[in-house]
Amino acid sequence: MDDATSLDRLHDIVVPPEVPWWPPAPGWYAVMILVAAGVLAIAYRAWRHWQANRYRRAALQELQSADSAAAISEILRRTALAIQPRAEIADLVGDRWAAWLSEAAPQPMPPQVREQLASAIYRKSEATDELNSLREYASGWIQTHEIPAATNPLPEDRHGC
């Protein structure tokens, strides 16, 4: 068995060492930095959104304990003052106040709610059903309102351009 093809002369295969997971290649550092920056940006935007809607959460909490149409109207007015200048909101009363609220909300205002808001300051107490419908509308308005387009200043106006 001295022949050149003998199996006795073969050696085992030398396996190279495994590639370690750490430290990673330089490209992975860039990927980790980009992912971390993305996560931080998303977290910052979520925090800003949470802070921007703080007035909505406070109004919804106060709305639960409101016991009259006048109190609900006052909560709606304070909520509106959080998004609009006082000069635009303060002089709205009666039908103009109800119309402004209707413009700022995506859902239509029921006629009975409009009538309640228009005469809220003149009534002593409300029937429970009427008050519940007003509270339900107010809750929906607080959650979904937007600045009406007619009173929304253009971005150029804010910067004096």
N, C-alpha and C positions, 0 to 999 in steps of 0.2 A: 503494500500500500504506500508506495512512495510516489504515487502519481500526483501530478500538479493539481488535479481537481479533487483531491481528497478533502473530505469534510473536516478532517482533523486540523487543517491549516486555517480554517475560517475563524474570525474573531467576532465577538458580539458587536452589535451596532451601538455606537456611542450616541446617546440621546443628548441634545443640548439642554441646558438648564431652562426651566420654565420662565416665561417673561413675567416679571413681577407686576402686580397691580399698582403698586405705589413705589415711587413717584410716577405720576402719569406723564405722558408726552406733553410738550408745551402747548399744543393745540387744545388739549383738554382743559388746561388752565383758562384759556380764553372762553371756552364753552361754559365752564363753571361760573366765570365772572358775568357772562351774558345772562345766564339763567338766574343768578342771584340778583342782578340788576332788574330783570323782568319781574321777579317775585316781589322785590321791594317796590317797584313802580305800581304793581297791582295792589299791593297792601296799602300804599299811600293813597291811591285813588279811592279805595274802599273806605279808608278812614275819613277822607275829605267828604265823601258822599254821606257817610254816617253823621259827620259834624254838620253838614249842610241841611240835613233833615231833622236836626234836633228840635227845631220849633214845631215840626209836624208831630213828633212823638209827644211833646209836652201838651200840645193842643188836644190830641186824642185822649190823653190821660185826663185832662180837665173836662172834656166833653162827657165823660162817663158820669161825672157828678153834677152836671148842669141840670137844673130843675125847672127852667122856664125858657120860653122862646127868646126872651131878652138876654138871658145868660148865654144861650147858644149863639145868638147874633153877636154878642160881645167877643166870644171865643173866635168866631169867624173873622171878625174885624181885626183882632190882634194877630191872627194868622196872616191876614192880608197885609197888615203893616210890616210883617217880617219880609215880604217880597217886594213891596211897592213903597214909594216915598209917602210920608204922611200927608203931604199936600194933595195927593191924588185920591187918597182914601177918606180923609177926614170929613169932606163935605158930601159924601155919598150917604143918602138916607132914603128910606122908603123904596119906591120902585127902582130908582137909580142904583141903590145898593144891591137889590136883588138882580138887576140886569148885569151889573159888574160881576157878581158872583157867577151868574150863568155863563158869561163870556169866558171866565177863567177856568171853567170845568169842562171836561169832555162829555160828561153825562148831562142830559137835559134836566132842567129844574121843573119839578111838578108844580102845577098851578097852586095847589094848596100850600106848598112850601113857600112859594113866592108871596102869597097873601099873608102867611104867618110872619115872614121876615119884614114885610112892608108895615105891618101893624104891631110888631113885637113890643115896642116900647109903650104902647097904649093899653096893652092887656095885662090883667093881673095874673091869671093862671090859664093853663091850657089843658085840654083833655089829654089823657095819656096816649091815645092813639095818634093824635095830631103831633104831640111832642115827640113820640117815637119816630114818626115819619120825618120830622125836621132833624132829629138827631141822626137818623140814618143817612139823610142827604148830606148833613154837615160832615159826618165821618167820611163819606165818599169824596166830598169836595176837598177835605184836608189831605186825604191820601193822594189825590190825583190832580190837584189844581196846577195850573201853569200861569205864567204872566200873560195877560191878554195881549194880542198882537197890536192893538190900537195904542196901548200905553207902553209897549216895550221899546225903549230907546235903541236906536241903531248903534252898533259898536263904534262907528265913527264919532257919534255924539258924546260918548263917554270919554273919549280921548281928546276932544276939542279939535278934531281934524276937519 
